[in-house]
Amino acid sequence: MLARLDAIDLKILTELQADGRMTNVELARRVGISAPPCLRRVRALEEAGYLRGYRALLDEKRLGFEVVAFAMVHLSSQADADLTAFEAFVRDQPLVRECWMLSGEIDFILKCVAPDLKTFQAFVSELTGAPHVRNVKTSLTLRNAKDAAMVPMEVRGV
């Protein structure tokens, strides 16, 4: 599927990733085409799944979420039904912002935010009691050295 993207498509993706709020006219100017074909290309990229959505990146600390932590979860069973059940449980947890299934010793790593330590501790208690959870290890973050929520398009030479 990647082979179907041409240089203009890649430029569109790069520009939208840097600023998803720009107008179609500005995007077209930046990638060097007129507005109507630019809009068609953006819609085609959306339909093909290259553009999964648009969102604002919020500052959790300014919004009162002082605790950012990771929870490493080891399940007692890796049967498909148990993995699916755990994933469904996690989707219903508002403090969990990301959930990744891993290979190796840990089954899942969760990125969590909470307004305070007490709230996070209550969540960890609930998580520990979830079905098929063998154990949970947590790590509180001290600071963030890098937060690049974007795909490194420059590695592709765009």
C-alpha positions as CSV (number, residue, x, y, z in Angstrom):
1,M,0.0,0.0,0.0
2,L,2.9,2.4,0.8
3,A,4.1,2.1,-2.9
4,R,0.8,3.8,-4.0
5,L,1.8,7.0,-2.2
6,D,3.6,9.5,-4.3
7,A,5.8,12.4,-3.3
8,I,2.8,14.8,-3.0
9,D,0.9,12.4,-0.8
10,L,3.9,12.1,1.5
11,K,4.2,15.9,1.6
12,I,0.5,16.2,2.5
13,L,0.9,13.7,5.3
14,T,4.0,15.5,6.6
15,E,2.3,18.9,6.5
16,L,-0.9,17.7,8.1
17,Q,1.0,15.9,10.8
18,A,2.8,19.2,11.7
19,D,-0.4,21.3,11.6
20,G,-3.7,19.5,11.2
21,R,-5.6,22.8,11.5
22,M,-4.3,24.4,8.3
23,T,-6.8,25.1,5.6
24,N,-6.9,23.1,2.5
25,V,-5.8,26.2,0.5
26,E,-2.7,26.6,2.7
27,L,-2.0,22.8,2.5
28,A,-2.2,23.0,-1.3
29,R,0.1,25.9,-1.4
30,R,2.7,24.1,0.8
31,V,2.7,21.0,-1.3
32,G,2.6,22.8,-4.6
33,I,-0.8,21.8,-6.1
34,S,-4.1,23.6,-6.4
35,A,-6.8,23.3,-3.7
36,P,-9.4,20.9,-5.5
37,P,-6.9,18.0,-6.2
38,C,-5.4,18.6,-2.7
39,L,-8.7,18.1,-1.1
40,R,-9.3,14.9,-3.2
41,R,-6.0,13.5,-2.1
42,V,-6.6,14.3,1.6
43,R,-10.0,12.5,1.4
44,A,-8.4,9.5,-0.4
45,L,-5.7,9.4,2.3
46,E,-8.4,9.4,5.0
47,E,-10.4,6.7,3.2
48,A,-7.3,4.5,2.8
49,G,-6.6,4.9,6.5
50,Y,-3.3,6.9,6.3
51,L,-5.0,9.7,8.2
52,R,-6.7,8.2,11.2
53,G,-8.2,11.4,12.5
54,Y,-7.5,14.9,13.7
55,R,-7.1,16.0,17.3
56,A,-5.6,18.7,19.6
57,L,-2.8,17.7,21.9
58,L,-3.6,18.8,25.4
59,D,-1.3,19.5,28.3
60,E,-2.4,17.1,31.0
61,K,-0.6,18.9,33.8
62,R,-2.3,22.2,33.0
63,L,-5.6,20.4,33.1
64,G,-5.0,19.0,36.6
65,F,-3.6,15.6,35.7
66,E,-0.4,15.8,37.8
67,V,0.4,12.1,37.8
68,V,1.7,10.3,34.6
69,A,2.6,6.7,35.2
70,F,3.2,3.4,33.5
71,A,1.7,0.1,34.6
72,M,3.3,-3.1,33.5
73,V,0.7,-5.9,33.6
74,H,1.4,-9.6,33.6
75,L,-1.6,-11.8,33.0
76,S,-2.1,-15.3,34.3
77,S,-3.2,-16.5,30.9
78,Q,-2.4,-15.5,27.3
79,A,-5.4,-17.2,25.7
80,D,-7.0,-15.1,23.1
81,A,-10.2,-14.7,25.0
82,D,-8.3,-13.6,28.1
83,L,-6.3,-11.1,26.2
84,T,-9.4,-9.7,24.5
85,A,-11.2,-9.5,27.9
86,F,-8.3,-7.5,29.4
87,E,-8.2,-5.2,26.4
88,A,-12.0,-4.6,26.8
89,F,-11.4,-3.8,30.5
90,V,-8.7,-1.3,29.7
91,R,-10.8,0.4,27.0
92,D,-13.3,1.3,29.8
93,Q,-10.7,2.9,32.0
94,P,-10.5,6.6,31.5
95,L,-7.1,7.0,33.2
96,V,-5.5,4.7,30.7
97,R,-4.4,6.7,27.7
98,E,-2.4,4.1,25.9
99,C,-2.3,0.3,26.1
100,W,0.3,-1.7,24.3
101,M,0.5,-5.5,24.1
102,L,4.1,-6.6,24.4
103,S,6.2,-9.7,23.7
104,G,8.3,-11.0,26.5
105,E,7.9,-11.0,30.2
106,I,5.3,-8.3,30.4
107,D,2.0,-8.7,28.6
108,F,0.8,-5.1,28.5
109,I,2.1,-1.7,29.3
110,L,-0.3,1.1,30.1
111,K,0.3,4.8,30.0
112,C,-1.9,6.4,32.6
113,V,-2.7,9.9,33.8
114,A,-4.4,10.8,37.1
115,P,-5.2,14.0,39.0
116,D,-3.3,12.8,42.0
117,L,-1.5,9.8,43.5
118,K,-4.6,8.7,45.5
119,T,-6.6,8.4,42.3
120,F,-3.9,6.4,40.6
121,Q,-3.5,4.1,43.6
122,A,-7.2,3.4,43.5
123,F,-7.0,2.6,39.8
124,V,-4.0,0.2,40.4
125,S,-6.1,-1.6,43.0
126,E,-8.9,-2.0,40.5
127,L,-6.4,-3.1,37.8
128,T,-4.8,-5.7,40.1
129,G,-8.2,-7.2,40.7
130,A,-9.2,-7.4,37.1
131,P,-9.7,-10.8,35.6
132,H,-6.6,-12.8,34.7
133,V,-4.2,-10.2,36.1
134,R,-1.3,-12.0,37.8
135,N,0.6,-8.9,38.9
136,V,1.1,-5.2,38.2
137,K,4.2,-3.1,38.5
138,T,4.1,0.6,38.3
139,S,6.5,3.4,37.6
140,L,5.8,7.1,38.2
141,T,7.3,9.4,35.6
142,L,9.6,12.2,36.8
143,R,9.8,14.1,33.5
144,N,9.4,13.7,29.8
145,A,12.5,14.0,27.7
146,K,10.7,13.5,24.4
147,D,7.1,13.6,23.3
148,A,7.0,13.1,19.6
149,A,3.5,11.9,18.8
150,M,4.2,12.0,15.1
151,V,5.5,9.5,12.6
152,P,9.2,10.3,11.7
153,M,8.5,11.1,8.0
154,E,12.0,12.6,7.6
155,V,13.4,9.1,8.0
156,R,11.6,8.3,4.7
157,G,13.4,11.2,3.1
158,V,10.3,13.4,2.8
